[in-house]
Amino acid sequence: MDKNEKSLPPGITLRKDGRDLKEVQKKLRYTRYEIDHGIYARPDRITVDAWFEVWMAEYQENRLRENTLQLTRSMYKHHIKPQIGKMKLQEVRTEHIQRVFNTMHKKDYAQSFIQRVRNVANQLFKQYRNDLILRNPVVNTTTPPKQQKEDHRVLTVAEQESFLQYARETDLVGFSTGMRIGEILGLQWKDVDLQKNEIHVTGTLIKVDGKEYRKGPTKTIVSNRKIPILPEVSMRIKE
């Protein structure tokens, strides 16, 4: 064995013919990074759960908003983890991932939400850069078709009047401003200017670790906005 190979992590060897040297060097850099940060494990021992924690800490937490991080963790915990969390990464096949989406479909989850879970799974496996899995098992999965729903109908005049009356009595702020429910629940007194009759949307209420509620950033940058409010709304807020 070459003396340079003795210092290499398990599973990595230099090619004698010089081919794929850049790929080997890249693999070596990632492996050394994992060793330096205490996250290296033998390829045949890494579970999906273990890789998810590394993926979140090293690739997601520095680029996603906190409420998006919480949603990502929630989607993994409730839909991906129960099916494949304890499996070794190398054992996961396309049919295992497909079962996740089929189970959600049977539970009447919206196709758009299933697609969001699929995106999380795809990025989770796509980001695995040590070539310890031959291919991304999410690529050949499909999102189940939309459930057949009853045709929409227009509210009758009486139903419209009933809805408007209820909305005015119970959620006048939401009804008159179009604010998201999280934005309304995250309002603080400093966000309300009763002299100018304005609401300053500066954040939204988020749930941390499934327990604690606190104010987090808005969904997008443009969601930070000023909304004029009617005198009637201003009076209700004062009350």
Secondary structure, 3 states (H helix, E strand, C coil): CCCCHHHCCCCCCCCCCCCCHHHHHHHHHHHHHHHHCCCCCCHHHCEHHHHHHHHHHHHHCCCCCHHHHHHHHHHHHHHHHHHHCCCEHHHCCHHHHHHHHHHHHHCCCCHHHHHHHHHHHHHHHHCCCCCCCCCCCCCCCCCCCCCCCCCCCCCCHHHHHHHHHHHHHHCHHHHHHCCCHHHHHCCCHHHEECCCCEEEECCEEEEECCCEEEEECCCCHHHCEEEECCHHHHHHHHC
